[in-house]
């Protein structure tokens, strides 16, 4: 069980489970608000902000995997930014072509969130080389970073 339902179950010891002493871990804006409301009744590690994800990918990355990773993060909320940083134009174009179909296959709420996040916050950044890719990633400082490249260093 996840989301707000999981937070409630752990806080109040539902379904025969003991009450939690502390809640930790990520969640969307509703989970963050639930943790804020319940703070004091149960400990929390922090109230997290927006979730975001950046993928560094070179010509060896699989466009379908990259697109799927971006969409799976974008569906967390309408305000979840996702970024692809690459030095390969063909990969960038293939990913951008695949994302709409992947979003269309999602359940209603997830589809609405992913569509809005992709429309309003997604970026595909084409860099000249690996050094520029690394510098761009450092500038964005994403919460989630995935590297899909031949040379992981």
N, C-alpha and C positions, 0 to 999 in steps of 0.2 A: 504494500500500500504506500502510495506516495502523495505528494502535494499537501494541501491543507488537511485532507482527511488523515494522512499519516501523522501530521503534527498533532492533531487532536487526539488520535489514538494513543500516541506516546505520552502526551501531556497528562491525559486523564486515566491512563491505564485501561483502555478499552479492550474488549475481546479476551478477557482473562489474563492480560499481560500486566506486569507491574508498571507503575508510573515511572517515567524517566526522570532523572535528576537534571540532565542537560540535553538540549537539542543542538546538533551541529550538522552542518552540511548545506549544500546549495539548494536553491529553489527559485521559482519565479517571483514576481512582485507580490502575489497573493501569499506565498509561503513566507516571504520576508515580513509582510504585514501581520500574519498570524503569529510569527515568532515575536514581533514587537509587542503585540497585544498580550501575549502570554508571559512575557518577561517578568520575573518576580515569582510567578507560580512555578516556573521551571527556568533553569539556567539556559542561556543561549551563548554562542560564541561571538556572534555579531549579527547586525542587520545588513545583509548584503545588498549591493546595488544591482544594476542591470548586468545581465550575463552577456558576454560577447565571445567571439571566436575568430581567430585568424589562422589561415592555412598558408604556409610557405610551400610552394610546389614548383618543381622544375619540369622539364620535358618528359621525364620518366613517370610522372604521376598519372594515375588513371583518372580521366575526366569524370567518369561516373562516380567514383569513390569521392572525389573532391566535391562534386555537386551535392552528393548525398550528405556528406559531412556538414556542408554549409546549411542545407535545408533543415537537417536534424537539429541544428542549433537555433536557426531562425524561428522554428516553430515554438520555441519556448515562450515567446512573447512578441507582440507587435513592435516592441521597442528594443529588440535584441539584435544589435549590429553584428554582421558577419563580413569578413574581409578575405579575399584571395589576393595574395601577393605572389607574383610569378615573373619569370623572365621569358616566358614562352607564350607568344601571341596565340598560337593554335590551341594550346590548352585553355587559355582564358576564354576564347570564343566558344570552344566546345562546352566548357562549364556553363557559360551564360546561356547557351542553347538548351542545355539539359534541365536547368533549374525550374523553369515554368511547368514542365510535365511532372517533375517530382513533387512540386507544390500541389498541383492539381489532384494528385493521388491521395493526399492526406485527408483525414476526417475534417468535418466542417470547421471547428474552432481552430485546430492546428493549421488548417489551410489558410484561414483568415489571418492568423498571426504571422505565419511564414510569408504570405504574400505582402503584408504591410511592412514587415521587417526588411524583406528583400527590396521592395519598392523604395522605402524611405531611408534605410540605413546601410544597405549592402554596398560594398565597393570591390571592384576588381582592379587591381593596381598592377600595371605592367612596368617592370623595372628593366634597367639596362643589363644588370649582372647580379651575381650572388651578393656582392658587397652592398649594393643598393637594396636588395631584398632584406638583408639582415638589418640594415639601418632603418628601413621602413617598419619592420616588425618591432624594433626597439622603440621607435617613436610612438607607435600605437600601444605598446605594452598590454597585449590582450590578456584576459583572464584565462582563456584556453588557447594554446598554441599547438598546432600540428605541423610537423615537417614531413613532407612527402617528396623526397629528393634522393638522387643517386648517392650523393655525398652528404651525409647527415651532419658532418662537422661544418 
